[in-house]
Amino acid sequence: MDFITIEGTNATYQIVWLVFTLFVGIALAIDLGLFGKFLHSFRIKNRRINNDDNNTSQKRKISSVGSLEPELELQQEQELQQEQTFRRALKWTIIWISLAAVFAGIIYLALGYEKTLLFVTGYAIEKSLSVDNMFVFLLIFSSLAIPHAYQHKVLMAGILSAIVMRIGLILAGVSLLESFHWMIYIFGGLLLFTAIRMIIQRKDEEHGKKKKEMDIEKNIAVRIMKRFIPIRFELKSDKFLIHKNKNDGHKRLYATPMLVALVVVEMTDLVFALDSIPAILAITTDSFIVITSNIFAILGLRSLYFLLAGMMEKFYYLKPGLALILFFVGSKMLISEFFEISIGMSLIVIFGILAAALLLSYIRTRQQISKVIIDK
């Protein structure tokens, strides 16, 4: 932990770092299924024994259904998978948010009220901005026709590598602000530019100028990738790389749409990190607070994506709300030399904007539903 410079580094900080590492490590191991594989196999054996008679009777019923049975069975299986995915996503979203809340309590006991406010504010900023990130993930998966079942693998690999990348970006950002104080104006201007860009993009969407799919082959990351490895856009499994026979009989390594999706997701996260990290650095330059709040928000991104994937379009006012948050944070950085906005006030403004965006989105959705019912 010595490689991270923290304000007032002491034994207390090291203990909290250790607690954070244990929190994240254990939760990640459970989420990845490392602890559950044995229990899962044990449960399957028990189900096979207990449900032997039921399966026999079900097979008899299936044989009497006729030619429509395979389609019904496939539909029921898909509905069951979607329900299980939603339940798991809801469970893990609650777990990650709860872990962040518990860790905020630990920070309060160990480091005090001010550091707790900084952590909560940083977490709120990163979590809210990550929701906008999910719109792009959905666009990537739909453009590459990545099945729902394979998206888990792409997002998990992307999130784990994003953690490493963001830690490096955070340390670089903190070092720049500490070495060159004028960088605060660069970061502030970048946030204002991003806010304006988001508003323009929103206007384009309203006028139907936004594409429903991404032109993957023109993506700069994919074009660079093609220089190093050929790509086959046929998806037959969840593998990132496959071997195919050439005309001369030799096998050649190809990248699959899974690897293309992972590369584009990583590039997208890099772009979003250039927005979100300066936003948190506007609140604090304490590496401990910035890193922990960022990682907690990122680790809950996969479950939050599968929880909200079916209702992304219902967050109608989310993008304008995020643009307002970035505009506020960027302005805060630019005027910090002349007028300082307190942490508590920043937290109130950020949560107020988020609450207003979600409430207005909910009202609009209810109005649309009511209109459909009346028209019918």
N, C-alpha and C positions, 0 to 999 in steps of 0.2 A: 504493500500500500504506500510505500515511500515515493513511488513514481508519480503520485497525484499530489499536487500542491493544494492544500486546504487552509483557509483562513483559521489561524489559531490551532494548528494541528496539535493534538494531545491524545492522552489515553482514551478519553471519552469518545473522540472521533473514531479511533481505531476500533473500539468496542461496537459502535454503531455500524461501522463498515462491516464488521464481522457478522452482525445480526442481519444486515442487508444481504450479504452474500449467501447466508444460510437460507433466508426467506426465498430468494430468487432461485437458488440451486435446488432446493427441495421441491418447490412448486413447479419448476420447469421439468424436473425428473418425473413428477406425477403426471403433468400435462402431456409429456412425450410418451407416457405409458411404460416407463422403465420399471416402475414398481408394480404395475398392474398386469403385466404379462402372465405371471404365474397365477394370479387370482382369476384372470380371464379364462385361461385354459382349464382351471379347476371348475369354474362355473359352467363352462361348456360341457364338460364331462357329466356333471350333475344333471344338467338340462337334458342331455341325451338319454340318461337313465330314467329320469322322472317323466319325460315326455314321449317315451317309446310307444305307449298305447295311443296317446293323442295323435302322434304322427301317422300311425297306421290308419286310424279313422279318418284323418284329414286326407290321406292319399285316396281312400275309397270315395270320399266326397268329390275330390278333384277329378277322378276318372269319370264321374257321372255328369260333370258340368258341360263337357263338349268342347267345341272349337273355340269358344269365347274365353275359356279358362286361362290360357297362356297370357292373353292381353290383360285380363283382370289381375292375374297374379303379379305381372310386371308392374302394373299401376299401383297395386297395394304395396309391393316391395319398395317402390320409389317413394311413396307417401310415408312409409315407415322410416326409411332412411332420412328423409327430410325432417320428420318429427324428432328422430333421435339426434340429428345434427343440431337442430334448434335447441333442444333441451340441454345438450352438452355445452353449446355456445353460451346459453343463458347461465348455466352453472358456473362456467369458468369466467365469464364476465363478472359475475358476483364475487367469485373468489379473488380475482386480481384487484378489483376495486376495494374489497375488504382488506386484502393484504396491504394495499397502499394506505388505507385508513389506519390500520394497526401500526404500520411503520411511522406514520405521521404522529401517532401517540407516543411512540418510542422516542422520536426526535424531540417532542415536547418535554418528556421526562429527562432526557439526556442533555439537550442543547437549548431548551427554552422556547418561549412563545414566538419570538421573531423568526427563528429558523423554521419553525413549524409553518408559519404563514408563508414563508418563501417556498417551502416544499409544496404546499397545497396550491399556491399560485402557479408555480412551474408545472405541476402535474395537470392542472386545469387547462393551461395553455396548450401543452403538448397533446393532451387527450382530445381536446376540441379540434385542433388542427389535423390530428390523425384521422378524424372522421371524414374530412375532405379528401384525404389520401385514399380512402376506401372507394370513392367514386372512380378514381383512376384504376385501382386494382380490378374493379368490376368490368371496366372498359377493356383492360388488357386480357382478362380471361375470356370475355365474350368474343373479342377479336380473334383470339387463337383457338377458340372452341375447346377450352380446357374444361373437362367435366367437373361437376361439383365435387366428386369424390377425390379428384387429384389436386384440387386447389389447396387442401390442407398441407400437403408436402411442400408445395412451392412457397406458401406463406411462412411455414415454420423455418425453412432454410433461409428465406429472405430476412426474417426477423432476427435470427441468430447472427447472421453476417452484418445486419444493420446495427446491431448493438456495438460490435467492434468498431465499425466505421464511425458511429456517432460519438463514441468515447474519444476517438482521435480528433474529430471535429470540435468537440467541446473543449478539450485541452488546448487545441490550437487557438480557438476563439478567446478563451480566458487569457492565454499568454499574449495575444495581440492587444487585448484591452488593457492589460497591465503594463505592457511595454510601450504601447502607443495609444495614449488616451484619446487622440483625435479619431481613432477607429470607431468610437461610439457614434460619430456622425455618419460614417459610412454604413454601419449596421442600421441606424435609424432610417437613413434614406432608402436602404434596401427594403426595409419593412413597409415604408410608405409606397414604394414602387410596386411591391407585391400586392398590397391592398388595392391599389388602383387597377392593377392587372386583373385581379379577381372580380372586381366590379364590372370591368369591360367584358370579361368572359361570360359573366352572368347575363349581361345584356345580349350577347351573341346567342346564348342558349334560348333566351326568350323569343328571339327573332328567328329561331330555327337554323342558325348558322353553325351550331355545334355538331360535329359528326357523331353518329351513334356508335361507330366503330373506329378503332385506331389503325392507321396504315402502318402495320408492324414492320414491313420490309423497308420502309423509308426511315424508320427510327434510327438515330445515329448510333445507338448502342448495338443494334442488330447489324448495321452496316460494318461496324468495326469488328464485330464477332465473326462475320462471314470471312474476314481476311485470315482468320486463324483456324476455323473449322467449318466444314460445309453443313448446311442445315436441311433437314427433311421435315416438311410441315405436315407429315402424316403422324397422327397420334394413335398408338395402339396399346400403350402401357404408360405407367407412371415413371418411367426411366428418363433421366436427363440426357443420357448418351446411349446410342445403339451402334451395333456393328452391322454393316450391310455388305454383301458380296458385290464386287465390281465386275465389269465385263471380262477382265483377265483372270477372274477366279479368286483374287485376293480380297480380303476384308478391309473395309474402310470405316473409320469412326465418324459418326454423324451426330450433330446436336438435334434434339427433339424440340417440339413446341414447349415442353416443360422447362428446358434450359433457357429457351428464348424468353419465356414468361418470367423466369427467375432473374435474368439479366435486366429486363425492362423494369421489373419491380424494384430492383436494386438502384437502377438509375433514377427512377421516380422518387425513391426514398431519399436519395442524395439531394435531389432538387428541393424536396420538401424540408429536408434537414437544414438547408441553407436559409430557409424562412423561419423555421420553428426555433432553432438554436439561438439565433440573434434575439428572438422574442423573449426567450428565457433569460438570456444574458442581460436584457434590459431590466430585469427584475433583480438579479443577483449575479455576481461573478464567482461565487463560492462553488468550486468544482464539485464538492460533495453533493450539494443541493441540486445542481444542474444535472449531474450524471444520474443520481438516484431517481429523481422525478421523471427524467427522460426514459430510463429503462423500465420503470414501472408502467408508464404509459404505453411503451412499445410492446411489452410482453402481453398486454391485454388486447392488442390490436387484432390478432387472429380470431379470437373468440368473438370480439365485437363485430368483426366483418361478417362472420357467419350468422350472427344474431340479427344484423341489420341489412343483410344482402338483399332480402326481398322487399325492403321498404325504403331504399335509398332515395327514390324520387319524392317521397313524402316529406323529406326535410327541405322544403322549398326555400325557406329563408335562412338556411344554415350558412350558405356561402356568403351572403351579404353580412351576416353576423360575424363570421370569421374575418372578413375584410375590415369590419369596424374594430375588431380586437387588434388586428395587426396595425391598423392606423393609429389606434390609441397607444399601443406599446411603442411604435416607431416615434410618435410625437413625444412620448415620455423620455425616450433616449435623447432626442434633439434638444429638449428644453431642460435636461437634467442639470446643466451648469447654472441655469438661472432660476429654475423653480423645481423643487423636488416633490413628487407625488408619493405619498406614503404607501407602504406595502398593503395596509388594510384597505385603503381607498382603491388601489389597483385591483385587489381581489374582488371588491364589491362591483367595480365597473365590469370586469371580465365575466363574473357570474351573472350579473344583470343582463349583459348583452346576450349571453348564451341562453338564459332563461327566456328572454323576450323572443329570440329567434325560434326556439323550440315551441313556445306557446303559440306564436303566430302561425308556424307550420302546422301545428295540431288543429288550430281553428280553420285554416284553409282546407285541410284534408277533410274535416267534418263537413264543411260547406259543400265540397265536391261530392261527397258521399250522399248528402241530403239532396243535392241537385239530381244525381243519377236516379235516386229512388222516386223523386217527384216526376221526372221525365218518363219513367216506366209506368 
